Amino acid sequence: MEENGGQLPDDHPHQRNMKDSAPLFNLRLIDVLNDEVIQSRGEEKYFALSYVWGTTTQYKALSKNFHKSLVEEHEIGRLSVLRLDRSVLSQTIQDAMCLVQNIGERYLWVDVLCIIQDDPNEVTSTLRFMNKIYSDATMTIVAA
């Protein structure tokens, strides 16, 4: 390691593992303090919700309601935002948001709100990383 300035070579197993654990570039999270979906910077600690959608109508993140052009300044940086009205969300999602907030945390990942549901490319690419999304979560909330 001395020869290359203390850096591990790119082909070193530990270096490959570090690259595999890089944050997902397109991960969105619900900021439960501000009731909005934000673009992750890859360093936020988050919780994930695993649940069954059921037969009730779900409020979904769609291209038309996800304002990619709306960028706001937050204390954590400039992020794309989808404002949420908790009253239109399913009770399961509302309960998960309250739980995360009540234990003093801030971010929650929920598929129906963090994946733009009418963008087939985004849905397909995100589905390939579902195991990573859940494994990188601090904790997964399971609602059955």
C-alpha positions as CSV (number, residue, x, y, z in Angstrom):
1,M,0.0,0.0,0.0
2,E,2.9,2.4,0.5
3,E,3.7,2.4,-3.2
4,N,0.5,4.0,-4.3
5,G,0.0,6.6,-1.6
6,G,-1.8,4.3,0.9
7,Q,-4.6,3.5,-1.6
8,L,-5.8,0.0,-2.2
9,P,-5.5,-1.2,-5.8
10,D,-8.8,-1.2,-7.8
11,D,-8.8,-5.0,-8.1
12,H,-8.4,-5.5,-4.3
13,P,-11.4,-7.4,-2.9
14,H,-12.1,-4.8,-0.3
15,Q,-12.0,-2.0,-2.9
16,R,-14.5,-3.9,-5.1
17,N,-16.8,-4.3,-2.1
18,M,-16.7,-0.6,-1.4
19,K,-17.7,0.1,-5.0
20,D,-20.6,-2.4,-4.7
21,S,-21.8,-0.5,-1.6
22,A,-21.9,2.9,-3.3
23,P,-25.2,4.7,-2.9
24,L,-27.9,4.3,-5.5
25,F,-27.8,7.3,-7.7
26,N,-31.6,7.5,-8.2
27,L,-32.7,6.7,-4.7
28,R,-35.5,9.0,-3.4
29,L,-36.6,9.1,0.3
30,I,-39.5,10.5,2.2
31,D,-38.5,13.3,4.5
32,V,-41.0,12.7,7.3
33,L,-40.3,16.0,8.9
34,N,-41.2,18.1,5.9
35,D,-43.7,15.7,4.3
36,E,-41.9,15.5,0.9
37,V,-40.0,13.1,-1.3
38,I,-36.4,14.1,-1.8
39,Q,-33.5,12.9,-4.0
40,S,-31.1,11.1,-1.7
41,R,-27.5,12.3,-1.6
42,G,-26.5,8.7,-0.6
43,E,-25.5,9.5,2.9
44,E,-28.8,9.6,4.7
45,K,-29.8,7.0,7.2
46,Y,-33.2,5.7,6.3
47,F,-35.9,3.2,7.1
48,A,-37.8,1.1,4.6
49,L,-41.4,0.0,4.5
50,S,-42.3,-3.5,3.3
51,Y,-46.0,-3.9,3.0
52,V,-48.8,-5.2,0.7
53,W,-50.5,-2.5,-1.4
54,G,-53.8,-4.4,-1.2
55,T,-56.8,-3.4,-3.3
56,T,-57.3,0.1,-2.0
57,T,-56.4,3.0,-4.3
58,Q,-52.8,4.2,-3.6
59,Y,-51.5,7.7,-4.0
60,K,-48.5,7.1,-6.3
61,A,-45.5,9.1,-7.4
62,L,-46.2,9.8,-11.1
63,S,-44.4,11.9,-13.6
64,K,-47.2,14.5,-13.6
65,N,-47.1,15.0,-9.8
66,F,-43.4,14.7,-9.3
67,H,-42.0,18.1,-10.0
68,K,-38.5,17.3,-11.2
69,S,-38.0,21.0,-11.9
70,L,-38.9,22.0,-8.4
71,V,-35.7,22.3,-6.5
72,E,-35.5,23.7,-3.0
73,E,-32.7,24.6,-0.8
74,H,-32.6,22.4,2.3
75,E,-30.0,22.2,5.1
76,I,-28.8,19.0,3.4
77,G,-28.5,20.5,-0.1
78,R,-30.5,21.1,-3.2
79,L,-33.0,18.3,-3.8
80,S,-35.9,17.5,-6.1
81,V,-39.1,17.6,-4.2
82,L,-42.6,16.0,-4.3
83,R,-44.7,17.5,-1.6
84,L,-47.0,15.0,0.2
85,D,-50.4,15.4,1.8
86,R,-50.5,12.7,4.5
87,S,-54.3,12.7,4.3
88,V,-54.2,11.1,0.9
89,L,-51.7,8.4,1.8
90,S,-52.7,4.9,2.9
91,Q,-52.9,4.4,6.7
92,T,-50.0,2.0,6.5
93,I,-47.7,4.7,5.0
94,Q,-49.0,7.3,7.4
95,D,-48.3,5.0,10.4
96,A,-44.7,4.3,9.1
97,M,-44.0,8.0,8.7
98,C,-45.2,8.6,12.2
99,L,-43.1,5.8,13.6
100,V,-40.0,7.1,11.9
101,Q,-40.6,10.6,13.1
102,N,-41.5,9.4,16.7
103,I,-38.2,7.6,17.1
104,G,-36.3,10.7,16.1
105,E,-35.4,9.7,12.6
106,R,-36.1,11.6,9.4
107,Y,-36.1,9.4,6.2
108,L,-38.3,6.6,5.0
109,W,-38.2,4.6,1.7
110,V,-41.6,3.5,0.4
111,D,-41.8,2.0,-3.1
112,V,-45.1,3.7,-4.2
113,L,-43.8,7.1,-3.4
114,C,-40.0,6.8,-4.0
115,I,-40.3,5.2,-7.5
116,I,-42.0,7.1,-10.3
117,Q,-44.7,4.5,-11.0
118,D,-45.5,5.5,-14.6
119,D,-41.8,5.5,-15.7
120,P,-41.1,1.9,-16.9
121,N,-37.4,2.5,-17.1
122,E,-37.2,3.8,-13.5
123,V,-39.4,0.9,-12.3
124,T,-37.3,-1.7,-14.0
125,S,-34.0,-0.2,-12.9
126,T,-35.1,0.2,-9.3
127,L,-36.5,-3.3,-9.1
128,R,-33.0,-4.6,-9.8
129,F,-31.8,-2.9,-6.7
130,M,-34.6,-3.7,-4.3
131,N,-32.3,-6.1,-2.3
132,K,-29.8,-3.2,-1.9
133,I,-32.5,-0.7,-0.9
134,Y,-33.7,-3.0,1.9
135,S,-30.3,-4.1,3.0
136,D,-28.9,-0.6,3.2
137,A,-31.9,0.6,5.3
138,T,-31.2,1.0,9.0
139,M,-34.3,-1.0,9.6
140,T,-37.2,-2.4,7.6
141,I,-40.7,-1.8,8.9
142,V,-42.9,-4.8,7.9
143,A,-46.7,-4.2,7.8
144,A,-48.9,-7.2,7.2
